[in-house]
Amino acid sequence: MISFFHDLDKKHEIFKARLYFFSAFICSFIFYFFMTHINPSYIDFFGGRLVVALLALCGFFATYISPINFKIIRLFLYSITIGYLALYLYLLNVNHWSVFHRWSYFVVASILCSSALAWPDYLFNTFFGLLAPLIFSFNTPLTSLELIHFHSANFVTVLLIGYSVRSHFRYKHEAGILAQTLADKSKMAALGEMAAGVSHEVNNPLAVLTTSGEQLKRLVEKKQFDQKRFLDLIDKINRMTYRISKIVKGLKEFSSEGHAEADEQIDCKEIIIQTLKHFEHKFQAAGVKSSLSLPKFNVYSIGQKIQISMVLINLLDNAFDACRDEKYPHIQVSLSILDNFAKITIFDNGPGVPEELVAKIMQPFFTTKELGAGPGLGLSIALGIAQRHNGKLYIDKDVSPSCFTLLLPMVEPK
């Protein structure tokens, strides 16, 4: 489930890369404008600026063409870094290390270091930003004191930026670990809900196994070797054993990582019925009435069955919490078709989501429950699962503020 938070982080990094490329494109010409107006005698290399600007433009479009492939994006970032620093080192030398060009190099190197998308990017930019002027400064007309001042300023700047950048990536890593832990806890809570219903499901076949075993024992003790009776009892034992093994397998798959499960054809009717079974005992104990409305035909989608089941568990669990204190608590689940989507609706007669919270209800770590009742990840994880299945999850305000709708793309049955 942590992949949902990685997706959010990637969206942030892609936006940062786009801003970086756009800034590089604009700054290439802004610096040229300032330099030619401050002192027309300065030598400039417009061709070099044009190359950097084109690289920035290509990188900007690459974030739209291939937003997930960070290798391509970072390749453009490295190219712009080397291009920019090479350009300003060339200008430093041909303009005899003028104050303006030293200041320009200092600003450009600082921007490149502070805009790193990852810690290795910062080290790469710092290495070139500090090492290159050290090597080229041997041929400068500057005095030793001026060189010490220039290099010291560069070193102190990248050191301070490095501390800030390192802290940012360290805290982001720790936040990722925390999000993983909370996501695991949320998943285990859903697993607990599932296990409560499964215990009831397992007890029935266990009772049949016990009864069949006792009947076989009595037949053997009485030496009544009725072949048909024996085969019937053995067949019943095999069927009950298989039923229990399927339940255990389902729990094992649910507790494993979702990405380990391969996409498969999903029977939406079947998954709704199976998920509701896990809540039967809980609903009965709390006096919550549930109703189910399904079409006569089967509706199919493609995805990961366990993850879709987790979405339904989260929605049913929230519906239960919302309506259990009502005088006549009621939860209604329905399946229908909307355009080319399977539409799964879960409605409860609770107070619903207040209008001012509708926009926030699916944000990570946002919860309307009491402190300690939950990490506030259920709906955000469910939303992430729906989006990864090319579907949607939303509050259907046209029906009720207590109505959640899950849309999954329909496919033809195999």
C-alpha positions as CSV (number, residue, x, y, z in Angstrom):
1,M,0.0,0.0,0.0
2,I,3.0,2.3,0.5
3,S,3.2,2.6,-3.3
4,F,0.3,5.0,-3.1
5,F,2.5,7.4,-1.1
6,H,5.4,6.8,-3.5
7,D,3.1,7.9,-6.3
8,L,2.3,11.1,-4.4
9,D,6.0,11.7,-3.9
10,K,6.7,11.1,-7.6
11,K,4.1,13.7,-8.6
12,H,5.8,16.2,-6.4
13,E,9.2,15.4,-7.9
14,I,7.9,15.6,-11.4
15,F,6.4,19.0,-10.7
16,K,9.8,20.0,-9.2
17,A,11.6,18.7,-12.4
18,R,9.2,20.7,-14.6
19,L,9.9,23.9,-12.6
20,Y,13.6,23.2,-12.9
21,F,13.5,22.7,-16.7
22,F,11.3,25.8,-17.2
23,S,13.6,27.9,-15.0
24,A,16.7,26.7,-16.9
25,F,15.1,27.6,-20.2
26,I,14.1,31.1,-19.0
27,C,17.4,31.8,-17.1
28,S,19.5,31.0,-20.1
29,F,18.2,34.1,-21.9
30,I,17.8,36.3,-18.8
31,F,21.5,36.0,-18.0
32,Y,22.4,36.7,-21.6
33,F,20.2,39.9,-21.5
34,F,21.8,41.1,-18.2
35,M,25.3,40.5,-19.4
36,T,25.0,42.2,-22.7
37,H,23.4,45.3,-21.0
38,I,25.7,45.5,-18.0
39,N,28.8,45.5,-20.1
40,P,28.7,45.1,-23.9
41,S,32.4,44.3,-23.9
42,Y,31.8,41.0,-22.1
43,I,32.3,37.9,-24.4
44,D,29.3,35.6,-24.4
45,F,28.6,32.2,-26.0
46,F,25.0,32.4,-27.3
47,G,25.3,29.0,-28.9
48,G,26.0,27.4,-25.5
49,R,23.0,29.1,-24.0
50,L,20.8,27.9,-26.8
51,V,22.0,24.3,-26.3
52,V,21.2,24.5,-22.6
53,A,17.8,26.0,-23.4
54,L,17.0,23.2,-25.9
55,L,18.0,20.6,-23.4
56,A,15.7,22.2,-20.8
57,L,12.9,22.3,-23.3
58,C,13.3,18.6,-24.2
59,G,13.5,17.7,-20.5
60,F,10.3,19.7,-19.8
61,F,8.4,17.7,-22.5
62,A,9.9,14.4,-21.3
63,T,8.1,14.9,-18.0
64,Y,4.8,14.7,-19.9
65,I,5.8,12.0,-22.3
66,S,7.4,9.7,-19.8
67,P,6.4,10.9,-16.3
68,I,7.3,7.6,-14.6
69,N,10.7,7.0,-16.3
70,F,12.9,9.0,-14.0
71,K,16.1,7.8,-15.7
72,I,15.2,9.9,-18.8
73,I,14.3,12.9,-16.7
74,R,17.5,12.7,-14.6
75,L,19.6,12.3,-17.7
76,F,18.3,15.7,-18.9
77,L,19.0,17.1,-15.4
78,Y,22.6,15.9,-15.5
79,S,23.0,17.2,-19.0
80,I,21.8,20.7,-18.0
81,T,24.0,20.7,-14.9
82,I,27.1,19.9,-17.0
83,G,26.1,22.2,-19.8
84,Y,25.4,25.2,-17.4
85,L,28.7,24.7,-15.4
86,A,30.7,24.2,-18.6
87,L,29.2,27.3,-20.1
88,Y,30.0,29.5,-17.1
89,L,33.5,28.1,-16.7
90,Y,34.1,29.0,-20.3
91,L,32.7,32.5,-19.8
92,L,34.8,32.9,-16.6
93,N,38.0,32.1,-18.5
94,V,37.4,34.2,-21.6
95,N,36.2,37.2,-19.5
96,H,39.3,36.9,-17.2
97,W,37.2,35.8,-14.1
98,S,35.3,39.1,-13.9
99,V,33.2,39.8,-10.8
100,F,30.0,39.5,-12.8
101,H,30.9,36.0,-14.1
102,R,32.1,34.8,-10.8
103,W,28.8,35.9,-9.3
104,S,26.9,34.2,-12.2
105,Y,28.8,30.9,-11.6
106,F,28.1,31.1,-7.9
107,V,24.4,31.7,-8.4
108,V,24.0,29.0,-11.1
109,A,26.0,26.4,-9.0
110,S,23.8,27.1,-6.0
111,I,20.6,26.7,-7.9
112,L,21.7,23.5,-9.5
113,C,22.7,22.0,-6.1
114,S,19.5,23.1,-4.3
115,S,17.2,21.7,-7.0
116,A,18.4,18.1,-6.7
117,L,15.6,15.5,-7.0
118,A,17.6,12.9,-5.0
119,W,20.7,12.9,-2.7
120,P,23.0,11.3,-5.5
121,D,21.9,14.2,-7.7
122,Y,23.1,16.7,-5.1
123,L,26.5,14.9,-4.8
124,F,26.8,14.9,-8.6
125,N,26.1,18.6,-8.9
126,T,28.3,19.5,-6.0
127,F,31.2,17.5,-7.4
128,F,31.2,19.3,-10.7
129,G,30.3,22.7,-9.1
130,L,33.3,22.7,-6.8
131,L,35.9,20.6,-8.7
132,A,35.7,22.3,-12.1
133,P,36.5,25.9,-10.9
134,L,39.3,24.5,-8.7
135,I,40.9,23.0,-11.8
136,F,40.4,26.0,-14.1
137,S,41.4,28.6,-11.5
138,F,45.1,27.7,-11.9
139,N,45.1,29.9,-15.1
140,T,43.2,32.8,-13.7
141,P,44.5,36.4,-13.3
142,L,43.1,36.5,-9.7
143,T,45.3,36.8,-6.7
144,S,45.5,33.9,-4.2
145,L,43.3,35.9,-1.7
146,E,40.6,36.4,-4.3
147,L,40.6,32.7,-5.3
148,I,40.3,31.7,-1.6
149,H,37.4,34.1,-1.2
150,F,35.6,32.7,-4.3
151,H,36.2,29.0,-3.5
152,S,35.4,29.5,0.2
153,A,32.0,31.1,-0.7
154,N,31.2,28.2,-3.0
155,F,32.2,25.6,-0.5
156,V,30.3,27.2,2.4
157,T,27.2,27.6,0.2
158,V,27.1,24.0,-1.0
159,L,27.8,22.8,2.6
160,L,24.8,24.7,4.0
161,I,22.6,23.7,1.0
162,G,23.8,20.1,1.5
163,Y,22.8,20.0,5.1
164,S,19.3,21.3,4.2
165,V,19.0,18.9,1.2
166,R,20.2,15.9,3.3
167,S,17.8,16.7,6.1
168,H,14.9,16.9,3.5
169,F,15.7,13.5,2.0
170,R,16.3,11.9,5.4
171,Y,13.0,13.2,6.8
172,K,11.2,12.1,3.6
173,H,12.7,8.6,4.0
174,E,11.6,8.5,7.6
175,A,8.1,9.7,6.6
176,G,8.0,6.9,4.1
177,I,8.8,4.3,6.7
178,L,6.2,5.8,9.0
179,A,3.6,5.7,6.2
180,Q,4.5,2.1,5.5
181,T,4.1,1.2,9.2
182,L,0.7,2.9,9.3
183,A,-0.4,1.3,6.0
184,D,0.5,-2.1,7.4
185,K,-1.5,-1.4,10.6
186,S,-4.4,-0.3,8.5
187,K,-4.1,-3.5,6.4
188,M,-3.9,-5.6,9.6
189,A,-7.0,-3.9,10.9
190,A,-8.8,-4.8,7.7
191,L,-7.4,-8.3,8.1
192,G,-8.8,-8.5,11.6
193,E,-12.3,-7.6,10.2
194,M,-11.8,-10.3,7.6
195,A,-10.6,-12.9,10.3
196,A,-13.7,-12.2,12.5
197,G,-16.0,-13.3,9.6
198,V,-13.6,-16.1,8.5
199,S,-13.7,-17.7,12.0
200,H,-17.5,-18.0,11.6
201,E,-17.0,-19.5,8.0
202,V,-14.4,-22.0,9.3
203,N,-16.5,-23.2,12.2
204,N,-19.2,-24.6,9.8
205,P,-17.0,-26.9,7.8
206,L,-15.1,-27.9,11.0
207,A,-18.4,-29.0,12.5
208,V,-19.1,-31.1,9.4
209,L,-15.6,-32.6,9.6
210,T,-16.1,-33.6,13.2
211,T,-19.5,-35.1,12.6
212,S,-18.3,-37.0,9.5
213,G,-15.2,-38.3,11.4
214,E,-17.4,-39.6,14.3
215,Q,-19.7,-41.3,11.8
216,L,-16.8,-43.1,10.1
217,K,-15.5,-44.1,13.5
218,R,-18.8,-45.6,14.5
219,L,-19.2,-47.5,11.2
220,V,-15.7,-49.0,11.6
221,E,-16.4,-49.9,15.3
222,K,-19.7,-51.7,14.3
223,K,-17.9,-53.2,11.3
224,Q,-20.6,-51.8,9.0
225,F,-18.6,-51.5,5.8
226,D,-21.1,-49.8,3.6
227,Q,-19.0,-48.7,0.6
228,K,-21.5,-46.0,-0.6
229,R,-21.8,-44.5,2.9
230,F,-18.0,-44.5,3.3
231,L,-17.5,-42.8,0.0
232,D,-20.1,-40.2,0.8
233,L,-18.5,-39.3,4.1
234,I,-15.0,-39.2,2.7
235,D,-16.2,-37.0,-0.2
236,K,-17.8,-34.6,2.4
237,I,-14.6,-34.5,4.4
238,N,-12.6,-33.7,1.2
239,R,-15.0,-30.9,0.3
240,M,-14.9,-29.3,3.7
241,T,-11.1,-29.6,3.8
242,Y,-10.9,-27.9,0.5
243,R,-13.3,-25.2,1.6
244,I,-11.1,-24.4,4.7
245,S,-7.9,-24.4,2.6
246,K,-9.5,-21.8,0.3
247,I,-10.4,-19.6,3.2
248,V,-6.8,-19.9,4.6
249,K,-5.3,-19.2,1.2
250,G,-7.5,-16.1,0.9
251,L,-6.2,-14.8,4.3
252,K,-2.6,-15.6,3.3
253,E,-2.9,-13.7,0.0
254,F,-4.6,-10.8,1.7
255,S,-1.8,-10.5,4.4
256,S,0.9,-10.6,1.7
257,E,2.0,-7.6,-0.4
258,G,-0.6,-6.6,-2.9
259,H,1.9,-6.1,-5.8
260,A,2.8,-9.8,-5.5
261,E,-0.6,-10.7,-6.8
262,A,-1.0,-10.9,-10.6
263,D,-3.9,-9.1,-12.3
264,E,-6.8,-11.4,-13.1
265,Q,-10.4,-11.3,-14.2
266,I,-12.6,-10.2,-11.3
267,D,-16.2,-11.3,-10.9
268,C,-17.6,-8.2,-9.1
269,K,-20.7,-10.1,-7.9
270,E,-18.6,-12.8,-6.4
271,I,-16.2,-10.5,-4.6
272,I,-19.0,-8.4,-3.1
273,I,-20.8,-11.6,-1.8
274,Q,-17.5,-13.0,-0.4
275,T,-16.6,-9.7,1.3
276,L,-20.1,-9.2,2.8
277,K,-19.9,-12.7,4.3
278,H,-16.9,-11.6,6.4
279,F,-19.2,-8.9,8.0
280,E,-22.3,-11.1,8.6
281,H,-21.3,-12.0,12.2
282,K,-20.3,-8.4,13.0
283,F,-23.5,-6.9,11.6
284,Q,-25.7,-9.4,13.4
285,A,-24.0,-8.9,16.7
286,A,-24.5,-5.1,16.5
287,G,-28.0,-5.3,15.1
288,V,-27.0,-3.7,11.8
289,K,-29.3,-4.7,8.9
290,S,-27.7,-5.2,5.5
291,S,-29.2,-5.6,2.1
292,L,-27.7,-6.5,-1.2
293,S,-28.9,-5.6,-4.7
294,L,-27.2,-7.4,-7.6
295,P,-28.0,-7.8,-11.3
296,K,-28.9,-11.2,-12.7
297,F,-25.9,-11.2,-15.0
298,N,-22.2,-11.3,-14.0
299,V,-20.1,-8.1,-14.2
300,Y,-16.3,-8.5,-14.8
301,S,-13.3,-6.3,-14.3
302,I,-9.5,-6.8,-14.4
303,G,-7.2,-6.2,-11.4
304,Q,-6.1,-7.7,-8.1
305,K,-9.0,-9.4,-6.3
306,I,-7.5,-9.0,-2.8
307,Q,-6.9,-5.3,-3.2
308,I,-10.5,-4.7,-4.4
309,S,-11.7,-6.7,-1.5
310,M,-9.7,-4.5,0.8
311,V,-11.4,-1.4,-0.7
312,L,-14.8,-2.9,0.0
313,I,-13.7,-3.9,3.6
314,N,-12.7,-0.3,4.3
315,L,-15.9,1.1,2.9
316,L,-18.1,-1.4,4.8
317,D,-16.2,-0.8,8.0
318,N,-16.7,2.9,7.7
319,A,-20.4,2.4,6.9
320,F,-20.7,0.2,10.0
321,D,-19.0,2.9,12.3
322,A,-21.2,5.6,10.8
323,C,-24.6,4.0,11.3
324,R,-24.3,1.5,14.2
325,D,-25.5,4.2,16.7
326,E,-28.6,4.9,14.7
327,K,-32.0,3.6,15.9
328,Y,-32.4,1.3,12.9
329,P,-28.9,0.9,11.4
330,H,-28.9,-0.2,7.8
331,I,-26.2,-0.7,5.1
332,Q,-27.1,-1.3,1.5
333,V,-24.7,-2.6,-1.1
334,S,-25.5,-2.6,-4.8
335,L,-23.9,-3.4,-8.1
336,S,-24.9,-1.9,-11.4
337,I,-23.4,-0.7,-14.7
338,L,-22.6,2.9,-15.5
339,D,-21.3,3.5,-19.1
340,N,-18.4,1.0,-19.3
341,F,-17.8,0.8,-15.6
342,A,-19.0,-1.6,-12.9
343,K,-20.6,0.6,-10.3
344,I,-20.4,-0.7,-6.7
345,T,-22.3,1.5,-4.2
346,I,-22.2,1.3,-0.4
347,F,-24.9,3.3,1.4
348,D,-25.5,3.7,5.1
349,N,-28.2,5.6,7.0
350,G,-25.7,7.4,9.2
351,P,-25.2,11.2,9.5
352,G,-23.0,11.2,6.4
353,V,-19.9,13.2,5.6
354,P,-20.2,17.0,6.3
355,E,-20.0,19.2,3.2
356,E,-16.9,20.9,4.5
357,L,-15.0,17.6,4.9
358,V,-15.9,16.0,1.5
359,A,-12.7,17.4,-0.1
360,K,-10.5,16.2,2.7
361,I,-12.0,12.8,3.6
362,M,-9.8,10.8,1.3
363,Q,-6.5,12.6,2.1
364,P,-3.8,10.5,3.8
365,F,-4.0,10.6,7.7
366,F,-7.2,12.6,7.7
367,T,-9.8,11.0,10.0
368,T,-13.2,12.0,11.5
369,K,-12.8,9.2,14.2
370,E,-11.6,9.8,17.7
371,L,-7.9,10.1,18.4
372,G,-6.3,6.7,18.4
373,A,-9.3,5.0,16.6
374,G,-7.3,4.8,13.3
375,P,-4.5,6.3,11.4
376,G,-6.8,7.8,8.7
377,L,-5.4,5.8,5.9
378,G,-8.3,3.5,4.9
379,L,-10.0,5.8,2.4
380,S,-6.7,7.2,1.0
381,I,-5.4,3.7,0.4
382,A,-8.8,2.7,-1.1
383,L,-8.6,5.7,-3.5
384,G,-5.1,4.7,-4.5
385,I,-6.2,1.2,-5.3
386,A,-9.1,2.4,-7.3
387,Q,-6.9,4.7,-9.3
388,R,-4.3,2.0,-10.0
389,H,-7.2,-0.1,-11.4
390,N,-8.1,2.8,-13.7
391,G,-11.2,3.3,-11.6
392,K,-12.7,6.0,-9.3
393,L,-13.8,6.2,-5.7
394,Y,-16.0,9.1,-4.6
395,I,-18.8,10.3,-2.4
396,D,-22.0,10.3,-4.5
397,K,-23.6,13.5,-3.1
398,D,-26.4,13.2,-5.7
399,V,-27.6,10.1,-3.7
400,S,-26.6,10.9,-0.2
401,P,-23.5,12.2,1.8
402,S,-23.4,8.6,3.2
403,C,-23.1,7.0,-0.3
404,F,-19.6,5.9,-1.5
405,T,-19.3,4.7,-5.1
406,L,-16.5,2.6,-6.6
407,L,-16.2,2.5,-10.4
408,L,-14.1,-0.3,-12.0
409,P,-13.6,-0.6,-15.8
410,M,-15.7,-3.5,-17.2
411,V,-14.2,-6.2,-19.4
412,E,-15.7,-9.0,-21.5
413,P,-15.6,-12.4,-19.6
414,K,-12.9,-14.8,-20.7
